Amino acid sequence: MSSYREESPVNPLPPVVIALAVFLIGIELVFAAGSRGFIGGPQAAGWRITMIEEWGFREPLFAWMVENGRFPLPDLARFFTYPFLHLSFTHLLFVLVFLLALGKMVGEVFSSLAFLVVYFGASIGGALAYWMVWDTPVVLFGGFPAVYGLIGAYTFILWTNLAATGGNQLSAFRIIAFLMGLQLIFGLLFGAGLNWVSEIAGFVTGFGLSFLVSPGGWSNVLTRLRRR
C-alpha cells in the first residue's frame, strides 16, 4: 500500500490565532448587529461607545489607582479588554491582517501559552506606556499594541535566526522601521494621535518577552550567538 498522503496547499493557522480572530470578529458582529437594530433594541446603537468607555484603558483612572494604591480587579481587567474593542470594522480589519499574518509565523514557533503571553503582555506594556507618557482623558482601545507585540516576537525570531547564520541582524528590524516610517508620514500629513506610544511599547514588550517565552528562551539565544 502506498504511504502517500496529500498535503494541504495551505498551512492551517495555529488554533490560538484562530480563537483570537473569531473572538474579535464576534465582538464586532455584535456591535454591528446592535447598531443596525437587529438585536438589543434602541439602546444597542450605543453599545460600541459604551463598551469602549467602560472597558477601554483610561489613563486618568489608572493614574488614580497608582496614586491611591487601590487596584480594583474590574478596572485592572481593562489591560486585557481594550485590545478587543475597535471603532469600526475597518479598524478591526487592519488589526486582523497583522494578527493572521504575524500570528501564523509566531504561532508556528511559539507555544500557545507563549503566544498569549506575548499578545497580552504587549497589551499591558502598551497601556503602561500610554499612562506614563500622556496625561489625557482619551481612552486607549484597539488591538494594535497587541499585534505590534507579535511584530516584536517575529522580529525576535528573525534576529535569532540571523545570529545563527551569521546574517545582518539589523535587517530583522526592517518591518518595525517601515511601520514607524509610515506612521511618521501619516502623522505629518494628518496629525499624530496618541496611540503610537502604546504601539512602540507593544513592539518592545513583545520582543523582550520573547527572550523568556520562546523555545529554549534566553539560553538558546546565547548558544546561537556563541556559534557565530
C-alpha positions as CSV (number, residue, x, y, z in Angstrom):
1,M,0.0,0.0,0.0
2,S,1.2,3.5,-0.8
3,S,2.1,5.7,2.1
4,Y,1.5,8.8,0.1
5,R,-0.6,11.4,1.8
6,E,-1.8,14.5,0.0
7,E,-0.6,17.6,1.8
8,S,-2.8,20.7,2.1
9,P,-1.6,23.6,-0.1
10,V,-2.4,26.0,2.7
11,N,-0.9,25.6,6.1
12,P,-3.5,25.9,8.8
13,L,-3.4,28.8,11.3
14,P,-2.4,27.9,14.8
15,P,-5.5,27.4,17.0
16,V,-4.7,30.3,19.3
17,V,-4.7,32.7,16.3
18,I,-8.0,31.3,15.1
19,A,-9.5,31.6,18.5
20,L,-8.5,35.3,18.9
21,A,-9.6,36.2,15.4
22,V,-13.0,34.5,15.9
23,F,-13.5,36.3,19.3
24,L,-12.5,39.7,17.7
25,I,-14.9,39.2,14.8
26,G,-17.7,38.0,17.1
27,I,-17.5,41.2,19.2
28,E,-17.6,43.3,16.0
29,L,-20.6,41.4,14.7
30,V,-22.5,42.1,17.9
31,F,-21.7,45.8,17.7
32,A,-22.7,45.9,14.0
33,A,-26.0,44.0,14.7
34,G,-26.8,46.3,17.5
35,S,-26.1,49.5,15.5
36,R,-28.5,48.2,12.8
37,G,-31.3,47.4,15.2
38,F,-31.1,43.6,14.7
39,I,-30.6,43.0,18.4
40,G,-30.8,44.8,21.7
41,G,-33.4,47.4,20.9
42,P,-32.7,51.2,20.5
43,Q,-30.0,51.3,23.2
44,A,-27.9,48.8,21.2
45,A,-26.9,51.6,18.8
46,G,-24.6,52.9,21.5
47,W,-23.1,49.6,22.6
48,R,-19.7,50.2,20.9
49,I,-19.1,53.6,22.6
50,T,-20.4,52.4,25.9
51,M,-18.1,49.3,25.9
52,I,-15.1,51.5,24.9
53,E,-15.8,53.8,27.8
54,E,-16.4,51.0,30.3
55,W,-13.7,48.6,29.2
56,G,-11.1,50.7,27.4
57,F,-7.9,51.8,29.1
58,R,-8.4,55.1,30.9
59,E,-5.2,56.9,31.8
60,P,-6.7,59.1,34.5
61,L,-8.3,56.1,36.2
62,F,-5.1,54.1,36.3
63,A,-3.2,57.3,37.5
64,W,-5.7,57.5,40.4
65,M,-5.3,53.8,41.1
66,V,-1.5,54.2,41.4
67,E,-1.7,57.4,43.4
68,N,-4.1,55.8,45.9
69,G,-2.6,52.3,45.9
70,R,-6.0,50.8,45.0
71,F,-6.3,48.3,42.1
72,P,-9.9,47.0,41.7
73,L,-9.9,43.9,39.6
74,P,-12.7,45.2,37.2
75,D,-10.5,48.2,36.4
76,L,-7.3,46.1,36.1
77,A,-9.2,44.0,33.6
78,R,-9.1,46.9,31.2
79,F,-5.5,46.0,30.4
80,F,-6.9,42.8,28.8
81,T,-10.2,44.0,27.4
82,Y,-9.2,47.2,25.5
83,P,-7.5,45.2,22.6
84,F,-10.8,43.6,21.7
85,L,-12.6,47.0,21.2
86,H,-12.5,48.8,17.8
87,L,-14.0,51.9,16.4
88,S,-15.3,50.2,13.2
89,F,-14.9,47.1,11.1
90,T,-12.2,48.8,9.1
91,H,-10.3,49.4,12.3
92,L,-10.6,45.8,13.2
93,L,-9.7,44.7,9.7
94,F,-6.2,46.2,9.9
95,V,-5.7,44.5,13.2
96,L,-6.8,41.2,11.8
97,V,-4.4,41.4,8.9
98,F,-1.5,41.7,11.4
99,L,-2.9,39.1,13.7
100,L,-3.4,36.5,10.9
101,A,-0.1,37.2,9.1
102,L,2.2,37.6,12.1
103,G,0.2,35.3,14.3
104,K,0.8,32.4,11.9
105,M,4.5,32.9,11.8
106,V,4.9,33.4,15.5
107,G,2.4,30.7,16.5
108,E,4.3,28.1,14.5
109,V,7.4,28.7,16.6
110,F,5.9,29.7,20.0
111,S,3.6,27.5,22.1
112,S,0.0,28.7,22.5
113,L,0.8,29.8,26.1
114,A,3.9,31.8,25.0
115,F,1.9,33.3,22.2
116,L,-0.8,34.6,24.6
117,V,1.9,35.9,27.0
118,V,3.4,38.0,24.2
119,Y,-0.1,39.1,22.9
120,F,-1.4,40.2,26.3
121,G,2.0,41.2,27.6
122,A,2.2,43.7,24.7
123,S,-1.3,45.0,25.6
124,I,-0.2,45.6,29.1
125,G,3.1,47.2,28.1
126,G,1.3,49.4,25.6
127,A,-1.2,50.6,28.2
128,L,1.5,51.3,30.8
129,A,3.5,53.4,28.3
130,Y,0.3,55.3,27.4
131,W,-0.1,56.1,31.1
132,M,3.5,57.1,31.7
133,V,3.8,59.3,28.6
134,W,0.4,61.0,28.3
135,D,-1.9,62.9,30.7
136,T,-5.1,62.6,28.7
137,P,-8.8,61.7,29.0
138,V,-8.6,60.0,25.6
139,V,-9.4,56.3,26.1
140,L,-7.0,53.7,24.7
141,F,-8.6,50.9,22.7
142,G,-7.9,48.6,19.8
143,G,-5.7,45.7,19.1
144,F,-2.7,47.4,17.6
145,P,-0.5,47.4,20.8
146,A,-1.1,43.6,21.0
147,V,-0.3,42.9,17.3
148,Y,2.7,45.1,17.5
149,G,3.8,42.7,20.2
150,L,3.6,39.9,17.6
151,I,5.7,42.0,15.3
152,G,8.2,42.2,18.2
153,A,8.1,38.4,18.6
154,Y,8.5,37.8,14.8
155,T,11.5,40.3,14.8
156,F,13.0,38.2,17.6
157,I,12.6,35.0,15.5
158,L,14.3,36.7,12.6
159,W,17.0,38.2,14.8
160,T,18.0,34.9,16.4
161,N,18.0,33.1,13.0
162,L,20.2,35.7,11.5
163,A,22.5,35.4,14.5
164,A,22.7,31.7,14.0
165,T,23.5,32.0,10.3
166,G,25.8,35.0,10.5
167,G,23.5,37.3,8.7
168,N,22.9,41.0,9.3
169,Q,20.8,41.1,12.5
170,L,19.7,44.7,11.9
171,S,17.7,43.6,8.9
172,A,15.3,41.8,11.3
173,F,14.1,45.3,12.3
174,R,13.0,46.3,8.8
175,I,9.3,45.7,9.5
176,I,9.1,47.9,12.5
177,A,11.2,50.6,10.8
178,F,8.9,50.5,7.8
179,L,5.8,50.8,10.0
180,M,7.2,53.6,12.1
181,G,8.2,55.4,8.9
182,L,4.6,55.1,7.7
183,Q,3.3,56.4,11.0
184,L,5.6,59.4,10.8
185,I,4.4,60.2,7.2
186,F,0.7,59.9,8.2
187,G,1.4,61.9,11.4
188,L,3.0,64.8,9.4
189,L,0.1,64.8,6.8
190,F,-2.9,64.2,9.1
191,G,-1.6,64.8,12.6
192,A,-0.2,62.3,15.0
193,G,-2.5,60.6,17.5
194,L,-1.6,59.3,20.9
195,N,-1.6,55.6,20.2
196,W,1.8,55.4,18.6
197,V,3.4,55.3,22.1
198,S,1.5,52.2,23.0
199,E,2.3,50.6,19.7
200,I,6.0,51.1,20.1
201,A,5.8,49.9,23.7
202,G,3.9,46.8,22.5
203,F,6.6,46.0,20.0
204,V,9.4,46.4,22.6
205,T,7.4,44.3,25.1
206,G,6.8,41.5,22.6
207,F,10.5,41.5,21.6
208,G,11.6,41.5,25.2
209,L,9.2,38.8,26.3
210,S,10.4,36.5,23.5
211,F,13.7,36.1,25.3
212,L,11.7,34.4,28.1
213,V,9.0,32.5,26.4
214,S,10.5,31.5,23.0
215,P,11.6,27.8,22.6
216,G,14.8,27.5,24.6
217,G,14.5,31.0,25.9
218,W,17.5,33.2,26.6
219,S,19.9,30.2,26.8
220,N,19.0,29.3,23.2
221,V,19.8,32.9,22.1
222,L,23.1,32.8,23.9
223,T,24.0,29.5,22.3
224,R,23.2,30.8,18.8
225,L,25.2,34.0,19.4
226,R,28.2,32.0,20.6
227,R,28.2,29.9,17.5
228,R,28.9,32.9,15.3
